[in-house]
């Protein structure tokens, strides 16, 4: 995966906030079913990659597997 060093400046941030506020103000929202399916998919993704998450937390923060589970994964 390639990462870019694009700078996210205040002008871009302001534009994004403006766009998000307009969308929110329009009343357009996703259905309960869609939101629920997204949460279930996220839960499945976390469960499928739990070991990868544990390894990353140990590598970055020296967190044990139990500490990672309690504080980051299950919390």
C-alpha positions as CSV (number, residue, x, y, z in Angstrom):
1,X,0.0,0.0,0.0
2,X,1.4,3.3,-1.0
3,X,1.1,6.3,1.3
4,X,1.2,9.9,0.2
5,X,2.5,12.8,2.1
6,X,-0.5,15.0,1.2
7,X,-0.9,17.8,3.7
8,X,-4.4,18.2,5.1
9,X,-4.6,22.0,5.5
10,X,-7.1,24.1,7.3
11,X,-8.8,25.2,4.1
12,X,-9.5,21.5,3.2
13,X,-10.7,20.8,6.7
14,X,-13.1,23.8,6.6
15,X,-14.4,22.6,3.2
16,X,-14.9,19.1,4.5
17,X,-16.7,20.3,7.7
18,X,-19.0,22.6,5.5
19,X,-19.9,19.6,3.2
20,X,-20.6,17.3,6.2
21,X,-22.8,20.0,7.8
22,X,-24.7,20.4,4.6
23,X,-25.2,16.6,4.3
24,X,-26.3,16.4,8.0
25,X,-28.6,19.4,7.6
26,X,-30.3,17.8,4.5
27,X,-31.7,15.1,6.7
28,X,-30.2,12.3,4.5
29,X,-29.3,9.4,6.7
30,X,-28.6,5.8,6.2
31,X,-31.2,3.2,7.3
32,X,-31.0,1.3,10.6
33,X,-30.5,-1.9,8.7
34,X,-27.5,-0.4,6.8
35,X,-25.9,0.9,10.0
36,X,-26.5,-2.4,11.7
37,X,-24.9,-4.3,8.8
38,X,-21.9,-2.0,8.9
39,X,-21.4,-2.6,12.6
40,X,-21.7,-6.4,12.2
41,X,-19.1,-6.2,9.3
42,X,-16.8,-4.2,11.6
43,X,-17.1,-6.8,14.4
44,X,-16.4,-9.6,11.9
45,X,-13.3,-7.7,10.6
46,X,-12.0,-7.2,14.2
47,X,-12.5,-10.9,15.0
48,X,-10.8,-12.0,11.8
49,X,-7.8,-9.8,12.5
50,X,-7.6,-10.0,16.2
51,X,-4.1,-11.6,16.1
52,X,-2.8,-8.8,13.7
53,X,-4.3,-6.2,16.0
54,X,-2.6,-7.8,19.1
55,X,0.7,-7.9,17.2
56,X,0.5,-4.3,16.2
57,X,-0.4,-3.1,19.7
58,X,2.5,-5.1,21.1
59,X,4.9,-3.8,18.5
60,X,3.8,-0.1,18.9
61,X,2.8,0.1,22.6
62,X,4.2,-3.1,24.2
63,X,0.7,-4.2,25.2
64,X,0.2,-7.8,26.2
65,X,-2.4,-9.9,24.5
66,X,-4.7,-9.7,27.5
67,X,-4.2,-5.9,27.9
68,X,-4.9,-5.4,24.2
69,X,-8.1,-7.5,24.3
70,X,-9.5,-5.8,27.4
71,X,-8.6,-2.2,26.5
72,X,-8.7,-2.2,22.7
73,X,-10.6,-5.1,21.2
74,X,-13.4,-6.0,23.6
75,X,-13.7,-2.6,25.2
